[in-house]
């Protein structure tokens, strides 16, 4: 996953509407936020791993890692949205 912020756009006279870009990025960020809440709700529970402590720990670690990856992606698009919003005022 490439989260390089140097690729964020800059406002130019011939470029895209940054108001439109902010609206489109809102459409990206909102579902990612909802997905993060859903991931928390779907966290593995010990009752599903009775007698399998190592598997439960591994499932929790995997779940947490996946949550953190999605959080990084959401934060990237939030930062991009904020960057575009700040360009509107310039």
TIZABA-720628 format. One record per residue: residue number from 0; residue in three letters; y, z, x of N, C-alpha, C in turn. Coordinates in pm, whole numbers, plus 50000, padded with zeros to 5 digits. Layout:
N
<rec balum="NUM" sevo="ala" n_c2="Y" n_c3="Z" n_c1="X" ca_c2="Y" ca_c3="Z" ca_c1="X" c_c2="Y" c_c3="Z" c_c1="X"/>
...
END
This chain:
90
<rec balum="0" sevo="unk" n_c2="49884" n_c3="50000" n_c1="50085" ca_c2="50000" ca_c3="50000" ca_c1="50000" c_c2="50124" c_c3="50000" c_c1="50090"/>
<rec balum="1" sevo="unk" n_c2="50211" n_c3="49905" n_c1="50067" ca_c2="50332" ca_c3="49892" ca_c1="50148" c_c2="50449" c_c3="49954" c_c1="50072"/>
<rec balum="2" sevo="unk" n_c2="50505" n_c3="50061" n_c1="50126" ca_c2="50617" ca_c3="50130" ca_c1="50063" c_c2="50742" c_c3="50123" c_c1="50149"/>
<rec balum="3" sevo="unk" n_c2="50760" n_c3="50012" n_c1="50216" ca_c2="50873" ca_c3="49992" ca_c1="50307" c_c2="51001" c_c3="49970" c_c1="50227"/>
<rec balum="4" sevo="unk" n_c2="51093" n_c3="50062" n_c1="50240" ca_c2="51218" ca_c3="50055" ca_c1="50164" c_c2="51318" c_c3="49956" c_c1="50222"/>
<rec balum="5" sevo="unk" n_c2="51289" n_c3="49901" n_c1="50337" ca_c2="51379" ca_c3="49801" ca_c1="50394" c_c2="51377" c_c3="49672" c_c1="50312"/>
<rec balum="6" sevo="unk" n_c2="51282" n_c3="49660" n_c1="50220" ca_c2="51273" ca_c3="49540" ca_c1="50137" c_c2="51353" c_c3="49551" c_c1="50008"/>
<rec balum="7" sevo="unk" n_c2="51423" n_c3="49661" n_c1="49987" ca_c2="51504" ca_c3="49676" ca_c1="49867" c_c2="51613" c_c3="49569" c_c1="49866"/>
<rec balum="8" sevo="unk" n_c2="51647" n_c3="49515" n_c1="49749" ca_c2="51747" ca_c3="49408" ca_c1="49741" c_c2="51889" c_c3="49460" c_c1="49762"/>
<rec balum="9" sevo="unk" n_c2="51974" n_c3="49369" n_c1="49801" ca_c2="52116" ca_c3="49398" ca_c1="49809" c_c2="52188" c_c3="49307" c_c1="49710"/>
<rec balum="10" sevo="unk" n_c2="52294" n_c3="49359" n_c1="49655" ca_c2="52371" ca_c3="49284" ca_c1="49555" c_c2="52446" c_c3="49170" c_c1="49624"/>
<rec balum="11" sevo="unk" n_c2="52435" n_c3="49051" n_c1="49568" ca_c2="52510" ca_c3="48935" ca_c1="49615" c_c2="52566" c_c3="48863" c_c1="49493"/>
<rec balum="12" sevo="unk" n_c2="52661" n_c3="48777" n_c1="49516" ca_c2="52722" ca_c3="48703" ca_c1="49405" c_c2="52622" c_c3="48612" c_c1="49336"/>
<rec balum="13" sevo="unk" n_c2="52528" n_c3="48556" n_c1="49412" ca_c2="52431" ca_c3="48463" ca_c1="49356" c_c2="52300" c_c3="48531" c_c1="49316"/>
<rec balum="14" sevo="unk" n_c2="52292" n_c3="48662" n_c1="49334" ca_c2="52166" ca_c3="48733" ca_c1="49312" c_c2="52143" c_c3="48775" c_c1="49168"/>
<rec balum="15" sevo="unk" n_c2="52035" n_c3="48846" n_c1="49150" ca_c2="51996" ca_c3="48896" ca_c1="49018" c_c2="52093" c_c3="49001" c_c1="48968"/>
<rec balum="16" sevo="unk" n_c2="52096" n_c3="49018" n_c1="48839" ca_c2="52172" ca_c3="49126" ca_c1="48777" c_c2="52105" c_c3="49259" c_c1="48811"/>
<rec balum="17" sevo="unk" n_c2="52180" n_c3="49347" n_c1="48872" ca_c2="52121" ca_c3="49476" ca_c1="48907" c_c2="52103" c_c3="49564" c_c1="48784"/>
<rec balum="18" sevo="unk" n_c2="52183" n_c3="49540" n_c1="48680" ca_c2="52161" ca_c3="49610" ca_c1="48554" c_c2="52022" c_c3="49573" c_c1="48500"/>
<rec balum="19" sevo="unk" n_c2="51990" n_c3="49444" n_c1="48507" ca_c2="51859" ca_c3="49397" ca_c1="48462" c_c2="51748" c_c3="49455" c_c1="48550"/>
<rec balum="20" sevo="unk" n_c2="51768" n_c3="49459" n_c1="48681" ca_c2="51668" ca_c3="49514" ca_c1="48771" c_c2="51642" c_c3="49662" c_c1="48740"/>
<rec balum="21" sevo="unk" n_c2="51746" n_c3="49737" n_c1="48710" ca_c2="51730" ca_c3="49879" ca_c1="48676" c_c2="51647" c_c3="49891" c_c1="48548"/>
<rec balum="22" sevo="unk" n_c2="51677" n_c3="49808" n_c1="48449" ca_c2="51600" ca_c3="49811" ca_c1="48323" c_c2="51453" c_c3="49779" c_c1="48349"/>
<rec balum="23" sevo="unk" n_c2="51427" n_c3="49678" n_c1="48431" ca_c2="51288" ca_c3="49640" ca_c1="48460" c_c2="51216" c_c3="49748" c_c1="48539"/>
<rec balum="24" sevo="unk" n_c2="51286" n_c3="49812" n_c1="48630" ca_c2="51224" ca_c3="49920" ca_c1="48708" c_c2="51198" c_c3="50043" c_c1="48622"/>
<rec balum="25" sevo="unk" n_c2="51280" n_c3="50064" n_c1="48518" ca_c2="51250" ca_c3="50170" ca_c1="48421" c_c2="51115" c_c3="50144" c_c1="48354"/>
<rec balum="26" sevo="unk" n_c2="51086" n_c3="50017" n_c1="48328" ca_c2="50959" ca_c3="49980" ca_c1="48265" c_c2="50840" c_c3="50005" c_c1="48359"/>
<rec balum="27" sevo="unk" n_c2="50866" n_c3="50011" n_c1="48487" ca_c2="50761" ca_c3="50042" ca_c1="48585" c_c2="50744" c_c3="50193" c_c1="48598"/>
<rec balum="28" sevo="unk" n_c2="50855" n_c3="50263" n_c1="48611" ca_c2="50851" ca_c3="50407" ca_c1="48639" c_c2="50794" c_c3="50487" c_c1="48522"/>
<rec balum="29" sevo="unk" n_c2="50835" n_c3="50455" n_c1="48401" ca_c2="50791" ca_c3="50534" ca_c1="48285" c_c2="50639" c_c3="50540" c_c1="48270"/>
<rec balum="30" sevo="unk" n_c2="50568" n_c3="50427" n_c1="48274" ca_c2="50422" ca_c3="50435" ca_c1="48263" c_c2="50357" c_c3="50508" c_c1="48381"/>
<rec balum="31" sevo="unk" n_c2="50417" n_c3="50497" n_c1="48499" ca_c2="50362" ca_c3="50569" ca_c1="48613" c_c2="50375" c_c3="50720" c_c1="48592"/>
<rec balum="32" sevo="unk" n_c2="50488" n_c3="50763" n_c1="48535" ca_c2="50505" ca_c3="50905" ca_c1="48504" c_c2="50400" c_c3="50950" c_c1="48402"/>
<rec balum="33" sevo="unk" n_c2="50378" n_c3="50868" n_c1="48300" ca_c2="50277" ca_c3="50902" ca_c1="48199" c_c2="50138" c_c3="50909" c_c1="48262"/>
<rec balum="34" sevo="unk" n_c2="50110" n_c3="50817" n_c1="48354" ca_c2="49980" ca_c3="50817" ca_c1="48420" c_c2="49960" c_c3="50943" c_c1="48503"/>
<rec balum="35" sevo="unk" n_c2="50066" n_c3="50990" n_c1="48567" ca_c2="50055" ca_c3="51113" ca_c1="48645" c_c2="50019" c_c3="51232" c_c1="48556"/>
<rec balum="36" sevo="unk" n_c2="50082" n_c3="51241" n_c1="48440" ca_c2="50047" ca_c3="51349" ca_c1="48346" c_c2="49902" c_c3="51336" c_c1="48301"/>
<rec balum="37" sevo="unk" n_c2="49859" n_c3="51214" n_c1="48276" ca_c2="49720" ca_c3="51192" ca_c1="48232" c_c2="49621" c_c3="51230" c_c1="48342"/>
<rec balum="38" sevo="unk" n_c2="49656" n_c3="51201" n_c1="48466" ca_c2="49569" ca_c3="51237" ca_c1="48578" c_c2="49555" c_c3="51389" c_c1="48587"/>
<rec balum="39" sevo="unk" n_c2="49664" n_c3="51460" n_c1="48568" ca_c2="49658" ca_c3="51607" ca_c1="48570" c_c2="49566" c_c3="51656" c_c1="48459"/>
<rec balum="40" sevo="unk" n_c2="49579" n_c3="51597" n_c1="48340" ca_c2="49494" ca_c3="51637" ca_c1="48228" c_c2="49346" c_c3="51608" c_c1="48254"/>
<rec balum="41" sevo="unk" n_c2="49318" n_c3="51509" n_c1="48335" ca_c2="49179" ca_c3="51468" ca_c1="48362" c_c2="49123" c_c3="51530" c_c1="48489"/>
<rec balum="42" sevo="unk" n_c2="49189" n_c3="51634" n_c1="48540" ca_c2="49141" ca_c3="51700" ca_c1="48662" c_c2="48998" c_c3="51749" c_c1="48642"/>
<rec balum="43" sevo="unk" n_c2="48912" n_c3="51732" n_c1="48741" ca_c2="48775" ca_c3="51783" ca_c1="48730" c_c2="48774" c_c3="51933" c_c1="48700"/>
<rec balum="44" sevo="unk" n_c2="48675" n_c3="51974" n_c1="48626" ca_c2="48662" ca_c3="52116" ca_c1="48590" c_c2="48528" c_c3="52167" c_c1="48640"/>
<rec balum="45" sevo="unk" n_c2="48531" n_c3="52288" n_c1="48690" ca_c2="48411" ca_c3="52349" ca_c1="48747" c_c2="48292" c_c3="52354" c_c1="48653"/>
<rec balum="46" sevo="unk" n_c2="48318" n_c3="52362" n_c1="48523" ca_c2="48207" ca_c3="52370" ca_c1="48427" c_c2="48124" c_c3="52242" c_c1="48425"/>
<rec balum="47" sevo="unk" n_c2="48182" n_c3="52134" n_c1="48475" ca_c2="48110" ca_c3="52007" ca_c1="48481" c_c2="48031" c_c3="51991" c_c1="48611"/>
<rec balum="48" sevo="unk" n_c2="48042" n_c3="52091" n_c1="48697" ca_c2="47975" ca_c3="52086" ca_c1="48828" c_c2="47900" c_c3="52216" c_c1="48856"/>
<rec balum="49" sevo="unk" n_c2="47846" n_c3="52278" n_c1="48754" ca_c2="47775" ca_c3="52405" ca_c1="48772" c_c2="47660" c_c3="52387" c_c1="48871"/>
<rec balum="50" sevo="unk" n_c2="47660" n_c3="52473" n_c1="48972" ca_c2="47558" ca_c3="52466" ca_c1="49075" c_c2="47580" c_c3="52355" c_c1="49177"/>
<rec balum="51" sevo="unk" n_c2="47694" n_c3="52288" n_c1="49170" ca_c2="47724" ca_c3="52178" ca_c1="49262" c_c2="47864" c_c3="52199" c_c1="49320"/>
<rec balum="52" sevo="unk" n_c2="47881" n_c3="52310" n_c1="49386" ca_c2="48013" ca_c3="52348" ca_c1="49438" c_c2="48072" c_c3="52245" c_c1="49533"/>
<rec balum="53" sevo="unk" n_c2="47994" n_c3="52190" n_c1="49621" ca_c2="48045" ca_c3="52092" ca_c1="49718" c_c2="48092" c_c3="51965" c_c1="49647"/>
<rec balum="54" sevo="unk" n_c2="48017" n_c3="51920" n_c1="49548" ca_c2="48056" ca_c3="51801" ca_c1="49473" c_c2="48185" c_c3="51826" c_c1="49395"/>
<rec balum="55" sevo="unk" n_c2="48196" n_c3="51948" n_c1="49341" ca_c2="48318" ca_c3="51985" ca_c1="49267" c_c2="48439" c_c3="51983" c_c1="49361"/>
<rec balum="56" sevo="unk" n_c2="48424" n_c3="52043" n_c1="49476" ca_c2="48534" ca_c3="52042" ca_c1="49574" c_c2="48570" c_c3="51900" c_c1="49614"/>
<rec balum="57" sevo="unk" n_c2="48469" n_c3="51816" n_c1="49635" ca_c2="48494" ca_c3="51677" ca_c1="49673" c_c2="48563" c_c3="51601" c_c1="49559"/>
<rec balum="58" sevo="unk" n_c2="48521" n_c3="51626" n_c1="49436" ca_c2="48582" ca_c3="51559" ca_c1="49321" c_c2="48728" c_c3="51601" c_c1="49306"/>
<rec balum="59" sevo="unk" n_c2="48756" n_c3="51730" n_c1="49326" ca_c2="48895" ca_c3="51777" ca_c1="49319" c_c2="48980" c_c3="51716" c_c1="49429"/>
<rec balum="60" sevo="unk" n_c2="48925" n_c3="51708" n_c1="49549" ca_c2="48999" ca_c3="51649" ca_c1="49661" c_c2="49027" c_c3="51502" c_c1="49636"/>
<rec balum="61" sevo="unk" n_c2="48927" n_c3="51431" n_c1="49585" ca_c2="48945" ca_c3="51289" ca_c1="49554" c_c2="49049" c_c3="51272" c_c1="49444"/>
<rec balum="62" sevo="unk" n_c2="49042" n_c3="51353" n_c1="49342" ca_c2="49137" ca_c3="51347" ca_c1="49231" c_c2="49279" c_c3="51372" c_c1="49280"/>
<rec balum="63" sevo="unk" n_c2="49295" n_c3="51474" n_c1="49363" ca_c2="49425" ca_c3="51508" ca_c1="49419" c_c2="49479" c_c3="51395" c_c1="49506"/>
<rec balum="64" sevo="unk" n_c2="49393" n_c3="51336" n_c1="49587" ca_c2="49434" ca_c3="51225" ca_c1="49673" c_c2="49483" c_c3="51107" c_c1="49588"/>
<rec balum="65" sevo="unk" n_c2="49409" n_c3="51076" n_c1="49483" ca_c2="49450" ca_c3="50966" ca_c1="49395" c_c2="49581" c_c3="50996" c_c1="49324"/>
<rec balum="66" sevo="unk" n_c2="49598" n_c3="51120" n_c1="49282" ca_c2="49724" ca_c3="51163" ca_c1="49221" c_c2="49840" c_c3="51143" c_c1="49320"/>
<rec balum="67" sevo="unk" n_c2="49820" n_c3="51189" n_c1="49442" ca_c2="49925" ca_c3="51178" ca_c1="49543" c_c2="49960" c_c3="51033" c_c1="49575"/>
<rec balum="68" sevo="unk" n_c2="49859" n_c3="50945" n_c1="49575" ca_c2="49886" ca_c3="50803" ca_c1="49598" c_c2="49972" c_c3="50744" c_c1="49486"/>
<rec balum="69" sevo="unk" n_c2="49939" n_c3="50779" n_c1="49362" ca_c2="50018" ca_c3="50730" ca_c1="49250" c_c2="50159" c_c3="50789" c_c1="49252"/>
<rec balum="70" sevo="unk" n_c2="50170" n_c3="50915" n_c1="49291" ca_c2="50301" ca_c3="50979" ca_c1="49302" c_c2="50388" c_c3="50907" c_c1="49405"/>
<rec balum="71" sevo="unk" n_c2="50329" n_c3="50870" n_c1="49517" ca_c2="50403" ca_c3="50795" ca_c1="49620" c_c2="50453" c_c3="50662" c_c1="49563"/>
<rec balum="72" sevo="unk" n_c2="50369" n_c3="50595" n_c1="49487" ca_c2="50406" ca_c3="50467" ca_c1="49427" c_c2="50520" c_c3="50486" c_c1="49327"/>
<rec balum="73" sevo="unk" n_c2="50508" n_c3="50588" n_c1="49242" ca_c2="50615" ca_c3="50617" ca_c1="49144" c_c2="50745" c_c3="50649" c_c1="49215"/>
<rec balum="74" sevo="unk" n_c2="50739" n_c3="50731" n_c1="49319" ca_c2="50859" ca_c3="50767" ca_c1="49394" c_c2="50924" c_c3="50645" c_c1="49459"/>
<rec balum="75" sevo="unk" n_c2="50842" n_c3="50553" n_c1="49507" ca_c2="50894" ca_c3="50430" ca_c1="49566" c_c2="50976" c_c3="50352" c_c1="49463"/>
<rec balum="76" sevo="unk" n_c2="50920" n_c3="50334" n_c1="49345" ca_c2="50991" ca_c3="50258" ca_c1="49242" c_c2="51111" c_c3="50333" c_c1="49188"/>
<rec balum="77" sevo="unk" n_c2="51105" n_c3="50465" n_c1="49184" ca_c2="51224" ca_c3="50544" ca_c1="49148" c_c2="51335" c_c3="50525" c_c1="49251"/>
<rec balum="78" sevo="unk" n_c2="51298" n_c3="50528" n_c1="49377" ca_c2="51398" ca_c3="50507" ca_c1="49484" c_c2="51458" c_c3="50368" c_c1="49475"/>
<rec balum="79" sevo="unk" n_c2="51374" n_c3="50270" n_c1="49446" ca_c2="51423" ca_c3="50132" ca_c1="49433" c_c2="51518" c_c3="50121" c_c1="49314"/>
<rec balum="80" sevo="unk" n_c2="51481" n_c3="50185" n_c1="49203" ca_c2="51567" ca_c3="50185" ca_c1="49084" c_c2="51701" c_c3="50250" c_c1="49117"/>
<rec balum="81" sevo="unk" n_c2="51698" n_c3="50365" n_c1="49186" ca_c2="51822" ca_c3="50433" ca_c1="49223" c_c2="51906" c_c3="50347" c_c1="49315"/>
<rec balum="82" sevo="unk" n_c2="51841" n_c3="50280" n_c1="49410" ca_c2="51912" ca_c3="50190" ca_c1="49501" c_c2="51984" c_c3="50081" c_c1="49421"/>
<rec balum="83" sevo="unk" n_c2="51915" n_c3="50022" n_c1="49325" ca_c2="51974" ca_c3="49915" ca_c1="49244" c_c2="52087" c_c3="49970" c_c1="49158"/>
<rec balum="84" sevo="unk" n_c2="52068" n_c3="50090" n_c1="49101" ca_c2="52172" ca_c3="50152" ca_c1="49020" c_c2="52298" c_c3="50175" c_c1="49102"/>
<rec balum="85" sevo="unk" n_c2="52281" n_c3="50222" n_c1="49224" ca_c2="52396" ca_c3="50247" ca_c1="49311" c_c2="52467" c_c3="50118" c_c1="49348"/>
<rec balum="86" sevo="unk" n_c2="52397" n_c3="50006" n_c1="49349" ca_c2="52458" ca_c3="49877" ca_c1="49382" c_c2="52548" c_c3="49828" c_c1="49267"/>
<rec balum="87" sevo="unk" n_c2="52523" n_c3="49874" n_c1="49145" ca_c2="52602" ca_c3="49829" ca_c1="49029" c_c2="52748" c_c3="49868" c_c1="49046"/>
<rec balum="88" sevo="unk" n_c2="52773" n_c3="49986" n_c1="49096" ca_c2="52909" ca_c3="50036" ca_c1="49110" c_c2="52988" c_c3="49970" c_c1="49223"/>
<rec balum="89" sevo="unk" n_c2="52919" n_c3="49903" n_c1="49312" ca_c2="52988" ca_c3="49842" ca_c1="49427" c_c2="53063" c_c3="49716" c_c1="49389"/>
END
